[in-house]
Structures are given as C-alpha cells and as structure tokens.
Amino acid sequence: MDQTQAPVQSCPDCAAQMPAAVRFCPGCGRSMQIIARAQGKVGVLSENVAGALAYFTILPAILFLFLEPYRRNLFIRFQGLYALSVFLQLVVTRWIRPYPDFILQRDPHFRLQS
C-alpha cells in the first residue's frame, strides 16, 4: 500500500506532532497560525516614525486611525489610541482644575475661601 506522508509540524510550546493544516495544537491548544504583522514600512512612513508622529499633535493620531494603510497596523493603531487618550486626559484635567495652587497663591487678588 502506498502511503503518502502528509506535512507534519510540531508545536513550539509542547512539541506535539500534528498535520500542517491544523489550526490549533491538540496538546496545548496554542494557535498554530502565524499572525502576519507589518514590519518596517507602512504606507510612506516607517512603523516607528508613524508611531512617534501620533504624539506630536492630535491630528496625526486621528488620521492614523482612519487612513487605510495605517489603521490596519496594530502598533500604529495602538499609538494613535494612546495619544488620543493622553490628550483627552490632559483636557479633562485642565478642565477640572484649570490653575494649580502655586499660580493662584501668587495672585495679589487671591483669597482663600473657607
């Protein structure tokens, strides 16, 4: 009888042998599919430059969340969302307490009210 060998792969975590077409390891349940991640350049900019640009102003952070080549990249999307959250935290902090105490105490018209 002619038996053809199916391609075999092994799990990097538990070293269990399985056919190459399997999506999850039968031994430990680890996903066997390789997640394709953009490396290097995304669109015109490199990944690191685009991630850093998200922090300069709020405009690049918003653009990176909606422009097609950048919004698919997990690293750039994370940096854009993080930059937006930092911006919103600063806005809310300044709105709740607009002037620190040390500035108000130097004002000659400042009076502490009980």
C-alpha positions as CSV (number, residue, x, y, z in Angstrom):
1,M,0.0,0.0,0.0
2,D,1.3,3.5,-0.9
3,Q,1.0,5.9,1.9
4,T,2.0,9.5,1.3
5,Q,3.4,11.4,4.1
6,A,1.3,14.5,5.0
7,P,3.4,17.5,6.0
8,V,3.9,17.5,9.8
9,Q,4.6,20.3,12.1
10,S,5.4,20.5,15.8
11,C,4.1,22.9,18.4
12,P,6.7,25.3,19.7
13,D,5.2,25.2,23.2
14,C,4.6,21.5,23.9
15,A,6.4,19.8,20.9
16,A,3.3,17.8,19.9
17,Q,3.3,16.5,16.3
18,M,0.3,17.3,14.1
19,P,-0.6,17.7,10.5
20,A,0.4,21.1,8.9
21,A,-3.2,22.0,8.2
22,V,-4.2,22.1,11.9
23,R,-5.2,25.5,13.3
24,F,-4.7,24.7,17.0
25,C,-2.4,22.3,18.8
26,P,-4.2,19.3,20.1
27,G,-1.8,19.1,23.1
28,C,-1.9,22.6,24.5
29,G,-4.5,24.5,22.4
30,R,-2.0,27.1,21.1
31,S,-2.9,28.7,17.7
32,M,-0.7,27.3,15.0
33,Q,-1.4,30.1,12.5
34,I,1.3,32.7,12.1
35,I,-0.1,36.2,12.5
36,A,1.1,38.4,9.7
37,R,2.3,41.7,11.1
38,A,3.6,44.6,9.1
39,Q,7.3,45.0,9.6
40,G,9.3,48.1,8.6
41,K,7.2,50.4,6.4
42,V,3.5,51.1,6.5
43,G,2.5,53.4,3.7
44,V,5.1,56.1,3.2
45,L,6.4,56.1,6.8
46,S,8.2,53.5,8.8
47,E,6.4,52.0,11.7
48,N,8.4,53.8,14.4
49,V,8.1,57.2,12.7
50,A,4.4,56.9,12.3
51,G,4.0,55.8,15.9
52,A,6.1,58.8,17.1
53,L,4.2,61.2,14.9
54,A,0.9,60.3,16.7
55,Y,2.2,62.1,19.8
56,F,3.2,65.5,18.2
57,T,-0.3,66.8,17.8
58,I,-3.8,65.3,17.8
59,L,-4.2,65.5,14.0
60,P,-1.8,62.6,13.1
61,A,-3.3,60.4,15.8
62,I,-6.8,60.9,14.3
63,L,-5.6,60.4,10.7
64,F,-3.7,57.2,11.6
65,L,-6.9,55.8,13.0
66,F,-8.8,56.4,9.7
67,L,-6.3,56.2,6.9
68,E,-6.2,52.8,5.3
69,P,-2.6,51.6,5.3
70,Y,-2.1,52.8,8.9
71,R,-5.3,51.7,10.6
72,R,-4.5,48.0,9.8
73,N,-1.2,48.1,11.7
74,L,-1.7,47.2,15.3
75,F,1.3,49.1,16.5
76,I,0.3,52.4,14.9
77,R,-3.4,52.0,15.9
78,F,-2.3,51.4,19.5
79,Q,-0.1,54.5,19.4
80,G,-2.9,56.6,17.9
81,L,-5.4,55.5,20.5
82,Y,-2.9,56.0,23.3
83,A,-2.1,59.5,22.1
84,L,-5.8,60.4,21.9
85,S,-6.3,59.1,25.5
86,V,-3.4,61.1,26.8
87,F,-4.8,64.2,25.0
88,L,-8.2,63.7,26.5
89,Q,-6.8,63.1,30.0
90,L,-4.9,66.4,29.7
91,V,-8.0,68.2,28.5
92,V,-10.2,66.8,31.3
93,T,-7.5,67.5,33.9
94,R,-7.2,71.1,32.8
95,W,-11.0,71.5,32.7
96,I,-11.5,70.2,36.2
97,R,-8.6,72.2,37.8
98,P,-7.5,74.9,35.4
99,Y,-4.9,76.6,37.6
100,P,-2.6,74.9,40.0
101,D,-2.4,76.3,43.6
102,F,1.1,77.8,43.3
103,I,-0.1,80.1,40.5
104,L,-3.2,81.3,42.3
105,Q,-1.2,82.0,45.5
106,R,1.0,84.5,43.7
107,D,-2.0,86.5,42.6
108,P,-2.4,89.5,44.8
109,H,-6.2,89.3,44.5
110,F,-6.3,85.7,45.5
111,R,-8.2,85.0,48.8
112,L,-8.7,81.6,50.3
113,Q,-12.3,80.9,50.9
114,S,-13.5,78.6,53.6
